[in-house]
Amino acid sequence: MKITGRTRVYGIIADPIHHVKTPEAMHLVFDRYGVDGVLVPIHVSPDGLPEMMAGLRQMRNFGGFIATVPHKPAMIDLCDEVDAHARLIGAANIVRREPDGRMVGAMLDGIGFVTALRQAGIKPEGTRVWLCGAGGASSAIAFALAEAGVASLTISNRTRDKAAELAARVREAFPAVEASAEESALEEHDLVVNGTSLGMRPEDPLPLDTSRLRKEQVVAEAIMEPAMTPLLQAAQATGCRIQLGRPMLDAQIELMARHMGAIP
């Protein structure tokens, strides 16, 4: 990579930042399209986001950034504009800086997750889904699965009110989907998804009781680092089919580059 005064700068923001895989994936896209650009990791805490956004607005050679844990929900209020899909979900994971400094957000996590499932031969239509989490990534996955035609969606979250609120929004947008925060038997679900950050750190508890998994289920992760989380290890030991988190990024990386204006 040759960086000059003409190189366009992009970023990924997170807290922590060590786990991100996006720079290497985005640079492959830049190489493929001949883009003179570089995507750098930006470590910022939630209370520093407003100042960071103010600074990036002044960077005329800055094209945009990807937002990941825990910053996706905050983007809804910090961006000058977000698309209808992101506003429905309540989170954005990709932001474009316009020439006048305005920040425009969108959400692609759900699209990436469902696309990755289908590329692996896993069809979400008509399935019963157990989803861990009600944050930014989980919300995007919930709406994407509902749009894909799942039969039911059970949302499990440490704060039950947040899960119930997400379930209500899914039901409103997709009345045919039985979305609920009433945690029925995990064993009765076809697809089990971890949309939380639990599993990134060695000290994290499991997002669900893995003793309740059964071998007929598919267990999917949104986490990319480590690739094999404790949840996936337990699911594999049970005999479940597993879906790693990295394909979700791979399925949306070109869409991210396009939203930021890096590729046509």
Buried (B, 14 or more C-beta within 10 A) or exposed (E): EEEEEEEBBBBBBBBEBEBBBBBEBBBEBBEEBEBEBBBEBBEBEEEEBEEBBEEBBEEEEBBBBBBBBBBBBBBBEBBBBBBEBBBBBBBBBBBBBBEEBEBBBBBBBBBBBBBBBBEBEBEBEEBBBBBBBBBBBBBBBBBBBBBBBBBBBBBBBEEBEBBBBBBEBBBEBBEEBBBBBEBEEBEEBBBBBBBBBBBBEEEBEBBBEBEBBBEEBBBBBBBBEBEBBBBBBBBEEBEBBBBBBBBBBBBBBBBBBBBBBBBE
